[in-house]
Amino acid sequence: MLVVGIIGAISTATAPGKWRVVVADRPSLKIVSSVLKMHSVLEQNVVAIQLITRNRQPYPEMDAVYILVPCADSISRVIDDFKVDPRTGELVQRQYARAHLFFTGKLSDSLLAHLRSSPAAPFIKAAAELYIEYNPIESRVFLTTPSEQPFYALYSPHALNMVGSDLDAAADRLLSVIVSLDIQPYVRYYRPSASAPYEILGSTLMSESGATATCPRIAESMAALIQCKLNDYYSHEQSSSNGRGKRSNTLTPSVVIVLDRSVDLYSPLLHEFTYQALVHDLLDLNAGNKYVYEAESANGHRQTIEAELSEQKDPIWEKLRHWHIGDVSQTLADQFERLLKDNIGVQAAKQASKKLTLHEMKAVLSELPEFKRLQESYSLHIDLASKCLEIINGSSLVMLADFEQEIVTGRSADGEFVDRTSLETRLISFLDDSELDAPDRRRLEEVPQCLSVNDKRAAVNLQRLGVPTDREEDFSGMPPLNGRYKWDAVTEPTDGQKRPRLEPAVKCIVAEQLSNTLSTELFPWTEEAPPECIPKHILNINATSLRRPKSPMPDAEKKGVVIVYIAGGITMSEMRAIYELADTLKRDIYIGSTHIITPRGFLDDMKSLHLKMLL
């Protein structure tokens, strides 16, 4: 949907066939480049893409298409492109013939008024809001990153002056997602019950170690903000488009469920053995999704390659990312062997003594480019999977992961229930194991809430997420454990996964939402509750994507969209769970957050909450 909005703005701003210039600021250019190659923009009769913060070559005979963040700096720079002498009123600078303004989000009334009263107003042909201010990193996953340290800004007691602005920025970006999907959702949020009510943005607590902690209601604050922004948007749409902002009649209503990281603290800590999770947990990636490795070139020399792990660019990654690493390894070996077997050129090389006919030579040459591309792709994933398996086999990771699952599920690999005394004894044994890496030891210490935690710094900071960490004390104002969301979803063993495992909480929350069984006490609505949903078995439709346009359909045939938003980071296992639900139920389900967290990153984030950081 981002692609359609951006291309539509660029291509329709001026007359067909007429050349134009695209002008953008850095944040907007980052959004555009995340979903479009620059040549795709230039193909829309664009002669140049200019950065508005730089000195630019004037094109006074051409129109300019501006794609900008709706802020005061952007408006000032647009006005400066059409300067007028204040004494004579004559135009002294005209950067472009006319301006077509497109903003990534909502432009405030004050900035719009400033623009209308400026000398540039006569040269502004049109102004519109695209609502593209978010990052669709995958077809069902989006980010609304409001700052460089979003977890710290939301949960640190030293960032109270930042939490409001970060939540507001994240809510603006979530609004863009909702508008892009063309839905009018109902909003609900996670609110664990507490013995006494406390402020939306938190109440101050004191631990036995003397550390100050706050239990913020981030989800409630975020939900209130997004509801307010939705109401403003609907009100504006109704007044400007004859009631277009009214809720459509769908078979099942669309819903946004706002959560915070406290809803599930197991997922960020547990080892997950699916391909994508292992790659991000065990290996070092550049820019979050770029992997650097060495491979042999066609002339036999070793070369360094940087590959991007993207579902759009790499079909092997898209297919295998949610598979268990054991299944991935076997599949890669089988498919690569089949690739070599089926390739005419490879078979011809094996039979070099045999003289090829002209037809066979032509077939060999035609297959070479595609074969080279597939060979490079398989080489990448064979290298990735091999590195992961090498780390797993050279450590106590499998035994550790099994023990983690016993702690959180209370069941052994054969399905028998395990008692607490046995778990405590085994935990001590694991913590004394010299082969256990330091990060894994800290993760293990923080998984069981029932056990003492050695890493006090990170453990005390768990109070910031509403989790009591002192075994003998229950803080007043802290939601008791029996007032929090509980789930008991354990997957059955598969060929690759030999034991049952705990599923992320979001999978159960969405499933309960779709079956109308999600607790209204723990997940209240911000305003009115939607009408009772029609049972899910009535209709089965194809799902859509945040990146690609969706096929229009009449309101009467639509099923509601479900968006899960977690303030404070999402894990790879939670992303996988959403894909599995969407594929199984054939529903439009999306998950978003401020950022993606890995287990190592989550531990670092937890330990940094007590620090006074300059942001």
C-alpha positions in Angstrom: 0.0 0.0 0.0 2.9 2.3 0.6 4.1 1.7 -3.0 0.7 2.6 -4.4 0.4 5.8 -2.4 3.9 7.1 -3.2 3.8 6.2 -6.9 0.3 7.6 -7.2 1.4 10.9 -5.6 4.4 11.3 -7.9 2.8 10.2 -11.1 -0.6 12.0 -10.9 0.7 15.4 -9.5 1.3 16.8 -12.9 0.0 16.3 -16.4 0.8 12.9 -18.0 4.1 12.9 -19.8 5.3 16.1 -18.2 8.7 16.1 -16.5 8.9 16.8 -12.8 11.3 17.0 -9.8 10.8 15.1 -6.5 11.9 16.9 -3.4 12.1 15.1 0.0 13.5 15.4 3.5 15.6 12.7 5.0 12.9 10.9 7.0 10.5 10.9 3.9 13.3 9.7 1.6 14.0 6.9 4.0 10.4 5.8 3.8 10.4 6.0 0.0 13.6 4.0 -0.3 12.4 1.3 2.0 9.8 0.2 -0.5 11.0 1.6 -3.8 14.2 1.6 -5.8 15.2 5.0 -7.0 14.9 3.9 -10.7 11.2 3.2 -10.0 10.8 6.8 -8.9 12.7 8.1 -11.9 10.5 6.1 -14.3 7.6 8.4 -13.3 9.0 11.2 -15.6 11.2 12.4 -12.8 14.4 14.2 -13.8 15.9 14.5 -10.3 15.4 13.5 -6.7 16.5 16.3 -4.4 17.1 16.6 -0.7 15.3 19.6 0.6 18.0 20.4 3.2 20.7 20.8 0.6 21.5 23.5 -2.0 19.5 22.4 -5.0 19.6 23.1 -8.7 16.6 25.2 -9.7 14.1 23.9 -12.2 11.9 27.0 -12.7 10.2 25.5 -15.8 9.2 22.2 -14.0 6.7 21.4 -11.3 8.1 19.9 -8.0 6.5 17.0 -6.1 7.4 17.5 -2.4 7.2 14.5 -0.1 7.8 15.8 3.5 7.3 15.1 7.1 4.6 17.5 8.4 6.8 19.7 10.6 7.7 23.4 10.9 11.1 23.0 9.3 9.6 21.4 6.2 7.0 24.2 5.8 9.7 26.9 6.2 11.9 25.3 3.5 9.0 25.1 1.0 8.2 28.8 1.6 11.9 29.6 1.0 11.7 28.0 -2.4 9.4 30.9 -3.5 10.8 34.0 -2.0 9.2 37.4 -2.4 10.7 40.8 -1.8 8.9 42.1 1.3 9.2 45.7 0.1 8.0 45.3 -3.5 6.1 42.1 -3.3 7.9 40.8 -6.3 9.1 37.3 -6.7 12.9 37.1 -6.3 13.4 33.4 -6.2 11.4 30.6 -7.9 13.0 27.2 -7.4 10.2 25.4 -9.4 7.2 26.3 -11.5 4.7 25.0 -9.0 4.6 22.9 -5.9 2.6 19.8 -5.2 2.9 19.0 -1.5 2.4 15.5 0.0 2.9 15.0 3.7 3.8 11.6 5.3 1.3 12.2 8.1 -1.3 14.7 9.4 -0.4 18.4 8.9 -1.5 20.5 11.8 -4.0 23.3 11.4 -1.5 25.9 12.5 1.1 24.8 9.9 -1.6 24.7 7.2 -2.6 28.2 8.1 1.0 29.4 8.0 1.4 27.8 4.5 -1.8 29.4 3.2 -0.8 32.9 4.4 2.8 32.6 3.0 4.1 34.2 -0.2 4.5 30.6 -1.6 0.7 30.0 -1.5 0.0 31.1 -5.1 2.5 28.6 -6.3 1.1 25.6 -4.4 -1.0 23.6 -6.8 -2.1 21.0 -4.3 -1.5 19.7 -0.7 -2.4 16.2 0.6 -1.7 13.8 3.4 -0.4 10.4 2.4 -0.2 8.8 5.8 2.9 6.7 5.0 4.8 7.5 8.2 5.7 4.0 9.1 8.2 1.3 8.1 6.6 -2.0 6.7 9.6 -4.2 7.2 7.6 -7.3 6.2 4.2 -7.9 4.7 2.6 -8.3 8.1 5.1 -6.4 10.3 5.5 -2.7 10.7 7.6 -0.4 12.9 6.7 3.0 14.3 10.1 3.8 15.8 9.7 7.2 17.5 13.3 7.7 18.7 16.8 6.1 18.8 16.2 4.4 22.2 12.4 3.6 22.3 12.5 1.0 25.1 14.5 3.4 27.4 12.2 6.3 26.5 9.1 4.3 27.4 10.2 2.5 30.5 13.1 4.3 32.2 12.4 6.4 35.3 15.0 8.9 33.9 13.0 9.4 30.6 9.7 10.7 32.0 10.1 13.8 29.9 10.3 11.7 26.8 7.6 9.1 27.2 4.8 11.5 26.2 6.4 12.7 23.0 7.5 9.1 22.0 4.0 7.7 22.5 2.5 10.6 20.6 4.9 10.0 17.7 4.3 6.3 17.7 0.5 6.9 17.7 0.9 9.2 14.7 2.7 6.4 12.9 0.1 3.8 13.9 -2.6 6.1 12.6 -0.8 6.1 9.2 -1.0 2.3 9.2 -4.7 2.3 9.9 -5.4 4.9 7.2 -3.3 3.0 4.7 -5.3 -0.1 5.4 -8.5 2.0 4.9 -10.2 0.7 8.1 -12.1 2.2 11.0 -11.2 0.0 13.9 -12.3 -0.3 17.4 -9.5 0.0 20.0 -8.8 -2.0 23.1 -5.7 -2.3 25.3 -4.0 -4.4 27.9 -4.8 -3.3 31.5 -3.7 -5.8 34.2 -5.9 -5.4 37.3 -4.3 -3.8 40.3 -5.3 -3.6 44.0 -5.4 0.2 43.6 -5.7 2.4 40.5 -2.5 4.2 39.4 -1.6 6.9 36.9 -1.7 6.1 33.3 2.0 6.9 33.0 2.9 5.2 36.2 3.2 5.3 39.9 6.5 5.3 41.8 7.5 2.2 43.7 10.5 1.2 45.8 12.2 -2.2 45.8 14.0 -3.8 48.7 17.3 -2.8 47.1 16.3 0.8 47.3 15.9 1.2 43.5 13.0 3.4 42.4 10.7 1.7 39.9 7.6 2.7 38.0 4.9 0.5 36.7 3.7 2.5 33.7 0.5 1.9 31.9 2.0 2.4 28.5 -0.6 0.4 26.6 -3.5 2.5 28.1 -1.7 5.8 27.3 -1.0 4.6 23.8 -4.5 3.4 23.2 -5.9 6.8 24.5 -3.7 8.7 22.1 -4.5 6.6 19.0 -8.3 6.8 19.8 -8.1 10.6 20.0 -6.2 10.8 16.7 -8.7 8.4 15.1 -11.6 10.5 16.3 -9.9 13.7 14.9 -9.3 11.9 11.6 -12.8 10.6 11.2 -14.3 14.0 12.1 -12.2 15.7 9.5 -13.1 13.0 6.9 -16.8 13.4 7.6 -16.8 17.2 7.3 -14.7 17.2 4.1 -16.1 14.2 2.2 -19.8 13.9 3.0 -19.6 11.3 5.7 -16.8 9.2 4.2 -15.3 8.9 7.7 -18.2 6.9 9.1 -17.6 3.2 10.0 -18.3 0.9 7.1 -20.5 -2.1 7.6 -18.3 -5.2 7.6 -19.1 -8.7 8.6 -16.6 -8.5 11.4 -15.2 -5.2 12.7 -11.6 -4.2 12.5 -9.8 -4.1 15.9 -6.5 -2.6 17.1 -5.2 -4.3 20.3 -2.6 -2.2 22.1 -0.2 -4.1 24.4 3.0 -3.3 26.2 6.0 -5.5 26.8 4.8 -6.6 30.2 2.1 -8.8 28.7 4.7 -11.5 27.8 8.2 -11.5 29.2 9.0 -15.0 28.2 9.2 -14.5 24.5 12.1 -12.0 24.6 14.2 -14.4 26.7 13.4 -17.9 25.5 15.6 -19.5 22.9 13.7 -20.1 19.7 15.0 -22.6 17.1 13.3 -21.2 14.0 15.6 -20.0 11.3 14.8 -16.3 11.5 15.0 -16.1 15.3 18.3 -18.0 15.4 19.9 -15.9 12.7 19.0 -12.7 14.7 19.9 -14.2 18.0 23.2 -15.9 17.3 24.7 -14.0 14.4 25.8 -10.4 13.9 23.8 -8.6 11.2 24.4 -5.2 9.8 21.4 -2.7 9.9 19.2 -5.4 11.3 18.9 -7.6 8.2 22.2 -7.6 6.2 24.6 -10.5 6.5 28.2 -10.4 5.4 29.9 -13.6 4.3 32.6 -15.0 2.0 31.9 -17.1 -1.1 33.8 -18.3 -4.0 33.5 -16.3 -7.2 33.2 -17.7 -10.8 37.0 -17.4 -11.3 37.7 -19.3 -8.1 38.6 -16.3 -5.8 37.1 -15.7 -2.4 34.9 -12.6 -2.3 33.1 -10.8 0.5 29.3 -10.5 -0.1 26.7 -8.4 1.8 23.3 -10.0 1.4 20.0 -8.6 2.5 17.6 -10.9 4.2 14.3 -9.7 2.7 11.1 -11.5 1.9 10.7 -9.3 -1.2 14.2 -10.0 -2.6 14.9 -13.5 -1.3 12.2 -16.2 -1.9 14.2 -18.8 0.0 14.3 -16.6 3.1 10.6 -15.9 2.8 9.8 -19.6 2.6 12.1 -20.9 5.3 12.4 -18.2 7.9 9.7 -19.6 10.2 10.9 -23.2 9.9 12.8 -25.1 12.6 16.5 -25.0 11.9 16.6 -28.8 11.5 14.0 -28.7 8.8 15.8 -25.8 7.1 19.2 -27.6 7.0 17.7 -30.7 5.5 15.6 -28.8 2.9 18.5 -26.6 1.8 20.7 -29.7 1.3 18.0 -31.5 -0.7 17.1 -28.4 -2.9 20.7 -27.5 -3.6 21.4 -31.1 -4.7 18.3 -31.0 -6.9 19.5 -27.6 -8.4 22.8 -29.2 -9.4 21.1 -32.3 -10.8 18.6 -30.4 -12.9 21.0 -27.9 -14.3 22.0 -28.7 -17.9 25.3 -26.8 -17.6 26.4 -28.7 -14.5 25.6 -32.0 -16.1 27.4 -31.0 -19.3 30.5 -30.2 -17.2 30.4 -33.7 -15.8 30.3 -35.1 -19.3 33.0 -32.9 -20.8 34.3 -35.7 -22.9 31.0 -35.8 -24.7 30.6 -33.3 -27.6 27.6 -31.0 -27.1 25.2 -30.2 -29.9 24.4 -26.5 -30.7 21.0 -26.9 -29.1 22.6 -28.3 -25.9 25.1 -25.4 -25.8 22.3 -22.9 -26.2 20.4 -24.5 -23.3 23.5 -24.4 -21.1 24.1 -20.7 -21.9 20.4 -19.7 -21.3 20.5 -21.3 -17.8 23.7 -19.8 -16.6 22.4 -16.4 -15.3 19.4 -18.0 -13.4 21.6 -20.8 -12.1 24.2 -18.3 -10.9 21.5 -16.4 -9.0 20.0 -19.5 -7.4 23.5 -20.8 -6.5 24.4 -17.6 -4.8 21.1 -17.6 -2.9 21.5 -21.2 -1.7 25.1 -20.5 -0.8 24.0 -17.6 1.4 21.4 -19.8 3.3 23.7 -22.8 3.5 26.3 -20.5 5.1 23.7 -19.0 7.5 22.3 -22.3 8.6 25.7 -23.9 9.0 26.9 -21.0 11.2 23.8 -21.4 13.4 24.2 -25.2 13.7 27.9 -24.8 14.5 27.1 -22.5 17.4 24.3 -24.8 18.6 26.4 -27.9 18.5 29.3 -26.2 20.2 27.4 -25.1 23.2 24.8 -26.3 25.7 22.1 -24.5 23.8 19.7 -27.4 23.2 19.8 -28.6 26.8 19.4 -25.0 28.0 16.4 -24.4 25.7 14.7 -27.6 26.9 15.2 -26.5 30.5 13.7 -23.1 29.7 10.7 -24.7 28.3 10.3 -27.0 31.3 10.3 -23.8 33.5 7.7 -21.9 31.5 5.4 -24.9 30.6 5.9 -27.0 33.8 6.3 -30.1 31.6 9.2 -32.2 30.6 10.0 -33.3 27.0 7.8 -36.4 27.4 4.9 -34.3 28.6 5.2 -35.2 32.3 4.7 -32.4 34.9 7.9 -31.3 36.8 8.0 -29.9 40.3 9.6 -26.7 41.5 12.3 -28.3 43.6 13.6 -30.2 40.7 13.7 -27.0 38.6 15.6 -25.1 41.3 18.2 -27.9 41.6 18.7 -28.0 37.8 18.9 -24.2 37.6 21.8 -24.2 40.1 23.5 -26.9 38.1 23.1 -24.9 34.8 24.4 -21.6 36.4 27.5 -23.4 37.5 28.1 -24.8 34.0 31.4 -23.2 32.7 30.3 -23.8 29.1 27.2 -21.6 29.5 27.8 -18.2 27.8 27.3 -15.1 30.0 24.3 -13.8 27.9 22.6 -17.2 28.1 23.2 -17.4 31.9 21.5 -14.0 32.3 18.6 -15.0 30.2 18.2 -18.2 32.2 18.3 -16.2 35.5 15.4 -14.0 34.3 13.0 -16.5 32.8 11.5 -18.0 36.0 9.7 -15.4 38.1 9.5 -17.9 41.0 13.3 -18.1 41.4 15.9 -15.8 42.9 17.6 -13.6 40.3 21.4 -13.0 40.4 21.5 -10.3 37.9 19.8 -7.8 40.2 20.2 -4.8 37.9 18.0 -6.2 35.1 15.7 -8.0 37.5 14.8 -4.9 39.5 14.1 -3.1 36.3 11.5 -5.8 35.5 9.3 -3.8 38.0 9.2 -1.1 35.3 7.1 -3.6 33.3 4.9 -4.4 36.2 6.6 -7.6 37.3 7.3 -8.1 41.0 10.8 -9.5 41.5 11.2 -9.8 45.3 9.9 -13.2 46.3 8.7 -12.3 49.7 7.2 -8.9 48.9 4.3 -7.7 46.8 4.4 -4.0 46.0 1.3 -1.9 46.5 0.1 -0.6 43.2 1.9 -3.3 41.3 -0.6 -5.6 39.4 -0.6 -9.0 41.2 0.3 -12.0 39.1 -3.3 -13.3 39.4 -4.5 -10.0 37.7 -2.3 -10.4 34.7 -3.0 -12.1 31.4 -2.3 -15.9 31.5 -2.1 -18.3 28.7 -1.4 -22.0 28.3 -0.7 -22.6 24.6 1.8 -25.3 24.1 2.7 -26.5 20.5 2.8 -30.2 19.8 6.2 -31.7 18.7 7.1 -31.8 15.0 9.8 -33.6 13.0 12.2 -30.8 13.5 11.0 -29.7 17.0 11.2 -32.6 19.3 9.4 -31.2 22.4 6.3 -29.1 23.2 7.0 -25.4 23.4 5.2 -22.4 24.8 3.6 -20.1 22.2 3.9 -16.3 22.5 1.0 -14.6 24.3 0.0 -12.6 21.2 -1.0 -15.7 19.4 -3.5 -16.5 22.1 -4.7 -12.9 22.4 -5.5 -12.7 18.7 -7.1 -16.1 18.7 -9.3 -15.1 21.6 -10.2 -11.8 20.0 -11.3 -13.6 16.8 -13.4 -16.0 18.8 -14.9 -13.2 21.0 -13.5 -14.7 24.2 -10.8 -12.1 25.0 -11.4 -10.7 28.5 -12.9 -7.3 28.6 -11.6 -6.8 32.1 -7.9 -7.3 31.1 -8.5 -5.8 27.6 -11.1 -3.1 27.9 -12.2 -0.9 24.9 -11.2 2.7 24.8 -14.7 3.7 23.8 -17.7 1.7 22.6 -17.4 -2.1 22.1 -18.0 -3.3 18.6 -21.2 -5.3 17.7 -21.0 -9.0 18.2 -18.8 -10.5 15.5 -20.1 -13.0 13.0 -18.5 -16.5 13.5 -15.2 -16.9 11.7 -16.2 -20.0 9.7 -18.8 -18.0 7.6 -16.3 -16.4 5.2 -12.8 -17.2 3.9 -10.8 -14.7 2.0 -7.3 -14.1 0.8 -5.1 -12.0 3.0 -3.3 -8.8 1.9 0.0 -7.1 2.6 1.2 -3.8 4.1 3.6 -3.5 1.2 1.4 -4.5 -1.7 -2.0 -3.0 -2.7 -5.1 -4.9 -1.7 -7.9 -5.7 -4.0 -11.0 -3.5 -3.4 -14.1 -5.3 -2.3 -17.6 -4.2 -1.2 -18.1 -3.5 2.5 -20.6 -6.3 2.7 -17.9 -8.8 1.8 -15.1 -7.5 4.0 -13.8 -9.2 7.1 -12.3 -7.0 9.8 -8.5 -6.4 10.1 -6.8 -7.2 13.4 -3.7 -5.1 14.3 -1.6 -6.0 17.4 0.6 -3.2 18.6 3.2 -3.8 21.3 4.9 -0.7 22.8 8.4 -1.7 23.7 9.5 -4.1 21.0 8.4 -7.4 19.3 10.2 -10.6 19.0 10.8 -13.0 16.1 8.6 -15.6 17.7 5.7 -13.1 17.9 6.1 -12.2 14.3 6.0 -15.8 13.3 2.9 -16.4 15.4 1.0 -13.6 13.5 2.0 -15.2 10.1 0.8 -18.6 11.3 -2.6 -17.2 12.4 -3.1 -15.2 9.2 -2.3 -18.2 7.1 -4.4 -20.6 9.1 -7.5 -18.4 9.5 -7.1 -16.6 6.1 -7.4 -13.2 7.9 -5.7 -9.9 7.6 -3.6 -9.8 10.8 -0.7 -7.5 11.4 1.8 -6.8 14.2 3.7 -3.7 14.9 5.9 -2.1 17.5 8.4 0.6 18.3 11.2 -1.7 17.3 12.3 -5.4 17.0 14.0 -6.9 20.0 16.4 -9.9 20.2 17.2 -11.7 23.4 20.6 -10.1 23.7 19.2 -6.7 23.0 16.4 -7.1 25.4 18.8 -7.9 28.3 20.9 -4.8 27.4 17.7 -2.7 27.3 16.6 -3.9 30.7 20.0 -3.2 32.3 20.2 0.3 30.9 16.9 1.5 32.4 18.5 2.8 35.6 21.1 4.8 33.7 20.8 8.5 33.0 21.3 8.7 29.3 21.7 11.7 27.1 19.3 11.3 24.2 
